[in-house]
Amino acid sequence: MGKLGFRNLLLIGMDVNPLARSARNAGYGVYSVDYFGDQDLRWSSDDCSSVVDQKEGASCGRLVADFDAETLLEGAKAISRRNHIDAILLSTGLDNSPRVLSDLTKIAPIVGNPPESIQRVRDTESFFRELECLQVPVPQTAVVGDLSEASNTSKEIGYPLLVKPLGGFGGGGIRKVGNPDELRRIFEGDSGQAQQTVIQEFILGLPASASVVSSGNESVTLTVNEQIIGLNTYGQVEPFGYSGNIVPLSLSRDILLRCEEVAEKIVAHFGLVGSNGVDFVISGDGVPYVVEVNPRFQGTLECVEKVLGMNLVDAHVKACAKELVSKVPDLIPRFCTRLILFALHRSVVPDLSAYPEVRDIPFPGVIIEKGEPVCSIIAEGENRDLSYDRAKFVAEMITSSLNRI
């Protein structure tokens, strides 16, 4: 039983596999709702519901087209009818669905940030205004409704800039724009329908994140992490798509301290609790520009646990009960990489369960469409390069085993 008296946790999000493993290791009953429905999620869960029903010879579909927060909510309701649920933990995919989050609280309390706190950090315009008032470095950012507004904003910001879908996740749909003609082509490609879009200054630098645990009054940065973005070598088709991470980030202590200070300042300002992530782009002169806050568990979860030797679900629950983890060491002796492998071609997947480094394991014989995620690879090493090289080696072995169709 956890610090707050919970036994059974409902985990919900696009991908809850690492969260389910952590919750199981912490001693909880695990009930999972996610998009993918992989083998190892079922191994870690007492009961689960998934959008994709993986079957031999059948396609796992396309995430962008098929993911739906409402479907996850229906799965959560079905799980709660079959089982007693004490509390809910959130993973990615629901941050921009306030009504779904509100309806989840009718099933059980969310352990972590309430829907109103999540909505506050996901309201793009007000979020960046507040950070500017805090004197936190941020890229110039605006939300526009059409090409005319985008053109006017681009004149203020200057090229190159980024065009982002409002409410997107995982880096999907982000495009770098170098001139007015490119900007016009993007908006003309939206079938002429007006929709809100984010225009943002392009900061050249290293993508990074901070994993922070907060009790509301105090916070501790567990790790600062390197993000792997747009790695098309292993099938990522989105130029800014999330492809994994390396924990910890291998930079000077001064830069890491700047990231920690900024992350903890933001978490405190917004009153966030439990596990939270702050995403940066670190410029060439070492300035961490904040681009996003993830007010729930992050994709770095298992890597953070491995390098620190801790259980993050346990730390999250305790932090929500005002019991914060002790300060982590300044020097972390090991590195851990999470590398997401995407299908280079439409492929049939063999049995990947024999690879000890593989997570998010699909059922043998399912079809993965080109550009869709196949699995995640978790690899440790004594330094950054050993960890990353091991992950890439396993990725190449798996890629060679996929049957192209």
DANOR-V138672 format. One record per residue. N is the residue number from 0. RES is the residue in one small letter. PSI is psi in whole degrees, 0 to 359 (999 if undefined). OMEGA is omega in whole degrees, -180 to 180 (none if undefined). Layout:
n=[N,N]
res=[RES,RES]
psi=[PSI,PSI]
omega=[OMEGA,OMEGA]
//
This chain:
n=[0,1,2,3,4,5,6,7,8,9,10,11,12,13,14,15,16,17,18,19,20,21,22,23,24,25,26,27,28,29,30,31,32,33,34,35,36,37,38,39,40,41,42,43,44,45,46,47,48,49,50,51,52,53,54,55,56,57,58,59,60,61,62,63,64,65,66,67,68,69,70,71,72,73,74,75,76,77,78,79,80,81,82,83,84,85,86,87,88,89,90,91,92,93,94,95,96,97,98,99,100,101,102,103,104,105,106,107,108,109,110,111,112,113,114,115,116,117,118,119,120,121,122,123,124,125,126,127,128,129,130,131,132,133,134,135,136,137,138,139,140,141,142,143,144,145,146,147,148,149,150,151,152,153,154,155,156,157,158,159,160,161,162,163,164,165,166,167,168,169,170,171,172,173,174,175,176,177,178,179,180,181,182,183,184,185,186,187,188,189,190,191,192,193,194,195,196,197,198,199,200,201,202,203,204,205,206,207,208,209,210,211,212,213,214,215,216,217,218,219,220,221,222,223,224,225,226,227,228,229,230,231,232,233,234,235,236,237,238,239,240,241,242,243,244,245,246,247,248,249,250,251,252,253,254,255,256,257,258,259,260,261,262,263,264,265,266,267,268,269,270,271,272,273,274,275,276,277,278,279,280,281,282,283,284,285,286,287,288,289,290,291,292,293,294,295,296,297,298,299,300,301,302,303,304,305,306,307,308,309,310,311,312,313,314,315,316,317,318,319,320,321,322,323,324,325,326,327,328,329,330,331,332,333,334,335,336,337,338,339,340,341,342,343,344,345,346,347,348,349,350,351,352,353,354,355,356,357,358,359,360,361,362,363,364,365,366,367,368,369,370,371,372,373,374,375,376,377,378,379,380,381,382,383,384,385,386,387,388,389,390,391,392,393,394,395,396,397,398,399,400,401,402,403,404]
res=[m,g,k,l,g,f,r,n,l,l,l,i,g,m,d,v,n,p,l,a,r,s,a,r,n,a,g,y,g,v,y,s,v,d,y,f,g,d,q,d,l,r,w,s,s,d,d,c,s,s,v,v,d,q,k,e,g,a,s,c,g,r,l,v,a,d,f,d,a,e,t,l,l,e,g,a,k,a,i,s,r,r,n,h,i,d,a,i,l,l,s,t,g,l,d,n,s,p,r,v,l,s,d,l,t,k,i,a,p,i,v,g,n,p,p,e,s,i,q,r,v,r,d,t,e,s,f,f,r,e,l,e,c,l,q,v,p,v,p,q,t,a,v,v,g,d,l,s,e,a,s,n,t,s,k,e,i,g,y,p,l,l,v,k,p,l,g,g,f,g,g,g,g,i,r,k,v,g,n,p,d,e,l,r,r,i,f,e,g,d,s,g,q,a,q,q,t,v,i,q,e,f,i,l,g,l,p,a,s,a,s,v,v,s,s,g,n,e,s,v,t,l,t,v,n,e,q,i,i,g,l,n,t,y,g,q,v,e,p,f,g,y,s,g,n,i,v,p,l,s,l,s,r,d,i,l,l,r,c,e,e,v,a,e,k,i,v,a,h,f,g,l,v,g,s,n,g,v,d,f,v,i,s,g,d,g,v,p,y,v,v,e,v,n,p,r,f,q,g,t,l,e,c,v,e,k,v,l,g,m,n,l,v,d,a,h,v,k,a,c,a,k,e,l,v,s,k,v,p,d,l,i,p,r,f,c,t,r,l,i,l,f,a,l,h,r,s,v,v,p,d,l,s,a,y,p,e,v,r,d,i,p,f,p,g,v,i,i,e,k,g,e,p,v,c,s,i,i,a,e,g,e,n,r,d,l,s,y,d,r,a,k,f,v,a,e,m,i,t,s,s,l,n,r,i]
psi=[135,175,326,9,16,144,312,122,133,120,130,138,181,318,113,10,307,328,320,319,316,316,320,315,335,355,13,157,134,123,119,141,119,184,314,321,41,165,309,339,320,327,327,352,145,331,147,157,134,152,315,128,93,125,144,130,356,148,144,3,195,126,312,321,327,340,136,119,327,323,322,319,316,322,321,320,319,317,317,335,332,340,156,123,128,325,166,139,141,139,197,158,346,0,327,25,72,323,320,316,318,318,330,325,345,341,312,162,144,124,108,212,132,163,321,326,320,315,326,319,349,358,99,308,312,327,311,328,317,321,323,321,330,357,37,133,126,152,148,132,140,154,128,162,344,181,321,313,320,320,317,318,321,329,325,319,317,156,152,160,171,141,122,142,136,125,12,172,157,14,7,139,3,134,140,131,129,348,170,327,318,320,315,319,324,314,327,338,359,27,23,5,130,133,152,135,146,128,126,141,136,120,118,122,196,122,135,172,162,134,115,137,131,143,1,317,326,159,156,128,118,309,153,135,147,134,139,116,133,38,86,346,326,37,359,119,345,126,335,20,142,125,4,199,161,126,128,175,132,83,178,153,326,315,319,320,322,316,316,314,317,315,314,326,317,313,318,317,318,1,34,151,160,212,128,153,142,123,139,164,122,115,171,334,16,16,124,108,123,131,342,154,133,103,48,184,149,171,348,359,302,323,318,315,318,317,334,349,42,168,118,329,317,316,321,310,317,319,322,341,17,22,100,146,155,160,138,161,147,324,116,123,347,162,151,132,136,118,124,123,127,156,123,336,164,122,152,134,130,184,115,6,346,346,115,338,351,136,170,55,115,161,142,139,355,161,128,125,154,131,355,153,135,309,174,151,128,120,133,159,164,341,176,311,322,318,311,319,323,317,318,324,314,320,319,323,317,317,318,340,349,138,109,136,999]
omega=[-177,-178,-179,177,-179,171,-174,-178,171,-180,-174,178,-180,-179,-178,-174,179,178,179,178,-179,180,177,179,178,174,-178,163,-170,180,-165,174,-178,180,-164,-180,-176,-179,-172,172,179,177,-176,-170,173,176,-180,177,-177,177,180,174,-173,180,178,179,-179,179,174,174,-179,-174,-176,-177,-169,-179,-178,-180,180,178,175,179,178,176,178,178,179,178,-177,176,-178,-171,173,-179,179,-174,-176,171,-174,169,-174,172,-177,-174,-176,-180,-174,-180,177,179,179,-180,177,-179,175,177,-179,179,173,176,-174,-176,177,-178,-177,177,178,-179,-178,-179,179,174,-166,-174,-178,179,-178,175,-179,179,177,177,178,-177,174,179,178,171,175,-172,176,174,-177,-177,-179,-177,-179,178,180,180,179,-180,-179,178,179,-176,-177,179,-2,177,178,172,-175,172,177,-180,177,176,177,180,-179,175,179,-180,174,-175,-175,-177,-177,179,178,178,-180,-179,179,-177,177,178,-179,177,176,-178,179,175,-177,-176,179,172,-173,174,177,178,177,-179,-175,176,-177,177,173,175,-172,172,-174,174,-175,178,-179,176,179,173,-180,180,165,-166,171,176,175,-172,171,-176,-175,176,-179,165,179,-176,179,-176,177,-178,179,-179,178,-176,173,-176,-4,175,-177,176,-178,-179,180,-180,178,179,176,179,-180,-178,-180,-178,-179,177,-180,180,179,-178,-177,177,-178,-179,178,-178,180,177,175,-178,-179,154,-179,-176,-178,178,171,179,177,177,-178,180,-177,169,176,-171,-179,179,-175,180,178,-166,-174,179,177,179,-176,-177,-179,-179,-177,175,-172,175,177,179,179,-178,179,179,178,175,176,177,-173,178,176,179,-178,-179,177,-179,179,-169,-177,177,178,179,164,179,179,180,177,-178,177,179,171,-166,169,-174,172,177,-179,-173,-179,179,-179,-178,-171,173,-178,-171,178,177,-179,175,178,180,175,-179,179,178,179,-178,177,-178,171,179,179,-177,180,177,-179,174,-175,-173,178,179,-177,-180,178,179,180,178,179,179,-180,177,-179,179,-179,-179,-179,-179,-178,178,none]
//
